[in-house]
Amino acid sequence: MRVLTFLHSFEPGGVERIALRLVRHWREQGIDAPLFLGRRDGAMADDVGRGLDCIVPRARIATAAWETGWMILTLPRVVRAVKPDILFCAGNTYGIVAVALKLILGRSCPPIVAKMSNDLDRRDISWAARTTYRLWLRIQGHFIDHLVGMAPPMFDEIVEGMGVPGNKVSIVPDPALSEATIARMRATPRGRGGAGRQFVAIGRLVAQKNISLMLRAFRGGSAPEDRLLLVGDGPEHASLALLARQLGIADRVEFCGYIADPMALLPRYDVLLLSSNYEGVPAVVLEALAANMAVIATDCSRSMSHLLEGGALGSLVPVRDERAFADAIAVVRPASQNAARSLAQAQRFTIEHAANAYIAVMKATVRNAARKKSSAVEAEAADPWCRHNGRSS
């Protein structure tokens, strides 16, 4: 089976990182897994994307500013040339590309399996925007052949939000980890030494992550000897650095930018912070569990309570509640994680399990699409109007 995955670029992002790891694992397992990129740019080219050959359309002008449009313009030709058995849509961001392929290629479009990588409820936006968003989700549900959620609570979320029957949805735990990574992180000595608690946050510095709330909560709940490391970069970097200075915590907050392997840092820290307004199944929380770290996170998706086992594996606070976040920071203790339970939870989210599960879902989707196509051809052949107008094959 040939599985074509399409991504914008090697620019850092959780969806893209997971997709690149899946492509690599599939290839190692002997799966024919071509990769389409709209452009080669991005730091992950020398990280998780190192050595991955890919199909990149030639562009005479810069395409980053309109990368989705560029994909819609160039990807159909690649699909016709490569002739994949199935297309893998790696996350919500690419839903518009998937729908466009269905419209442009029509019956010749291969079936599409799409991973729902983000929150579908979106309580963070206005009622009007949420209504429009849900209409768009239902359009995707109509066109996309099969949908995959990343944790069990997402099953009902997808069925309700996208208006699809349950047999069109599968759950494959997000492959944020590997068995080797978990073993390495568990074997690494914990802590950095010195006074104070060591906090860390990993993610792009964008509005969704609400790092400004994290900084204000850190000021309100931390002790003078505590420190916070922010791993990642993005358009809010300058404004967040300014906010840290205004809050008087710039000497205790470090912005280290993008790094290739942030997971390797985690065993050196005590507590992971996540302050997002919305998420799907945030990989960084799974990575923290693999490292046996304490976790403080906003309740930013239906899956968060499942990931943290109702609070047994971390503190869940309401979205945008600065006071609650600060209170959780004030009382969290290093080395307070339940080692056995966090390990068991982390082991559910490995690429060794998920890569094979995705292939099983894809094979079933291809078979189902073939049955539907055969039934449609038979129906047309039996329809006198179709025969009279030359539509029967």
Secondary structure, 3 states (H helix, E strand, C coil): CEEEEEECCCCCCHHHHHHHHHHHHHHHCCCECCEEECCCCCHHHHCCCCCCCCECCCCCCCCHHHHHHHHHHHHHHHHHHHCCCEEEECCHHHHHHHHHHHHHHHHHCCCEEEECCCCCCCCCCCHHHHHHHHHHHHHHHHHCCEEEECCCCHHHHHHHHHCCCHHHEEECCCCCECHHHHHHHHHCCCCCCCCCCEEEEECCCCHHHCHHHHHHHHHHHCCCCCEEEEEECCCCHHHHHHHHHHHCCCCCEEEEECCCCHHHHHHHCCEEEECCCCCCCCHHHHHHHHCCCEEEEECCCCCHHHHCHHHCCCEEECCCCHHHHHHHHHHCCCCCCCHHHHHHHHCCCEHHHHHHHHHHHHHHHHHHHHHHHHHHHHHHHHCHHHHHCCCCC
